Amino acid sequence: MDFPPFAVTVDLVVLTIRSGRLHVLLVRRGEEPWRGVWALPGGFVRPDEDLHDAAERELAEETGVHQPAAHLEQLASYGAPDRDPRQRVVSVAHLVLAPDLPEPDAGTDAAEAAWHPVDEVAELAFDHTRILADGLERARAKLEYSPLATAFCPPEFTVAELRAVYEAVWGRTLDPRNFHRKVTSVPGLLTDTGRRRTEGRGRPATVYRPGPATAIVPPLVRD
């Protein structure tokens, strides 16, 4: 039995925090289809590549970031028959989180690459608007029950810097005292480095690094 040909791509929802706001990396397409329209970065999987290897390659090509400098996980698969007018294309989307990512360089088939505040993104090419929405919800939900927020932080950080991550990703202001009490009471979430850092006019803040915990119990709730 003959089967119709189809291709596999990886698309990347790359999130970082810039100037206190959550940003996503977008590329302006330089070729048809959707020429001139903003889209998520990504590309076709090569015949000799595993999906994860393809995602790592595209991440390095689009951002200059190499594993394990960023958190990278598989998000979901998208295979609607009409999602790409060129041929049947199945995309395996990945979510990427990293702190302080540099200005991007456009890839070979992109006219431009830039960071965009997620709350200002308009309609994207293909089904990338849906993929971005799914990626944002995954990131926001995982901040409730996992230490994923530390992936947006430098190797060492204060509770105030961690709170700024939650506020940027969730899009809301959190009470500083309640947040401090909650995160410092989670066993293994934070490891005290023994150092202090002056922030503003208050007393020096404790500097932490990520602890061994893999879950936040009880979870931090957005509402």
Number of C-alpha atoms within 10 A of each C-alpha: 2 4 5 6 8 9 12 16 19 24 28 32 25 27 28 27 22 17 8 13 18 23 22 24 24 26 25 23 24 18 12 11 13 16 14 16 19 25 25 26 25 25 18 17 21 13 7 8 11 11 19 16 13 20 28 22 19 23 24 13 18 24 19 14 18 13 11 9 11 19 17 21 14 17 18 14 15 18 14 12 11 12 17 17 12 9 13 16 20 19 24 22 26 24 23 23 24 21 20 14 19 12 13 18 16 20 20 11 13 21 17 17 22 15 20 17 15 17 11 7 14 9 12 19 19 18 18 21 16 13 25 24 12 17 23 21 14 13 20 19 17 17 23 20 16 18 20 20 22 25 20 24 22 15 11 14 20 21 19 17 17 20 19 23 24 24 17 19 25 20 15 11 11 14 8 12 9 9 17 15 11 14 20 14 14 15 14 16 21 22 16 16 13 8 10 14 12 11 11 8 6 7 10 12 16 16 20 20 17 21 14 12 15 12 18 21 16 11 15 17 9 14 5
